[in-house]
Amino acid sequence: MLKQVCSMSTSRTCPWTALHLELGADDKPKRSLANVLRLHRPIAIVDEAHNARTSLSFNTLGNVMPSCILEFTATPGRAGNPQQRAPPRECG
């Protein structure tokens, strides 16, 4: 995949920094899951999102660079969607 990205580049050097890839000591992209995820920009799905409010959670999601983050929770928040406060029979 990284070779394909380089071949798409019009310059002599591949724009690793523009892709936000982690580089190794040789200034080439590291072979890592994080770099593969950055290339694909996946949708991140976070279950029980109300528990994922730590700096570690935010840093991890930031490092993956998802195209969007979809959060699920069964615990209603204090504000937000009025359906969160509605009993299930009213949400039908």
Contacts in CASP RR format, 6 or more apart in sequence:
PFRMAT RR
TARGET T0000
AUTHOR 0000-0000-0000
METHOD contacts of the structure
MODEL  1
MLKQVCSMSTSRTCPWTALHLELGADDKPKRSLANVLRLHRPIAIVDEAH
NARTSLSFNTLGNVMPSCILEFTATPGRAGNPQQRAPPRECG
1 36 0 8 1.000
1 39 0 8 1.000
2 14 0 8 1.000
2 21 0 8 1.000
2 29 0 8 1.000
2 35 0 8 1.000
2 39 0 8 1.000
5 14 0 8 1.000
5 19 0 8 1.000
5 39 0 8 1.000
6 14 0 8 1.000
9 15 0 8 1.000
16 23 0 8 1.000
16 27 0 8 1.000
16 28 0 8 1.000
16 29 0 8 1.000
19 38 0 8 1.000
19 39 0 8 1.000
20 38 0 8 1.000
20 65 0 8 1.000
21 29 0 8 1.000
21 30 0 8 1.000
21 35 0 8 1.000
21 38 0 8 1.000
21 39 0 8 1.000
22 29 0 8 1.000
22 30 0 8 1.000
22 32 0 8 1.000
22 34 0 8 1.000
22 35 0 8 1.000
23 29 0 8 1.000
23 30 0 8 1.000
24 30 0 8 1.000
29 35 0 8 1.000
34 63 0 8 1.000
34 64 0 8 1.000
37 64 0 8 1.000
37 65 0 8 1.000
37 66 0 8 1.000
38 64 0 8 1.000
38 65 0 8 1.000
41 65 0 8 1.000
41 66 0 8 1.000
41 67 0 8 1.000
42 64 0 8 1.000
42 66 0 8 1.000
42 67 0 8 1.000
43 66 0 8 1.000
43 67 0 8 1.000
43 68 0 8 1.000
43 69 0 8 1.000
43 70 0 8 1.000
44 61 0 8 1.000
44 64 0 8 1.000
44 66 0 8 1.000
44 68 0 8 1.000
44 69 0 8 1.000
44 70 0 8 1.000
45 69 0 8 1.000
45 70 0 8 1.000
45 72 0 8 1.000
46 52 0 8 1.000
46 57 0 8 1.000
46 61 0 8 1.000
46 69 0 8 1.000
46 70 0 8 1.000
46 71 0 8 1.000
46 72 0 8 1.000
47 72 0 8 1.000
47 73 0 8 1.000
48 72 0 8 1.000
48 73 0 8 1.000
48 74 0 8 1.000
48 75 0 8 1.000
49 71 0 8 1.000
49 72 0 8 1.000
49 73 0 8 1.000
50 73 0 8 1.000
50 75 0 8 1.000
50 77 0 8 1.000
52 71 0 8 1.000
61 69 0 8 1.000
76 84 0 8 1.000
76 85 0 8 1.000
77 84 0 8 1.000
83 91 0 8 1.000
END
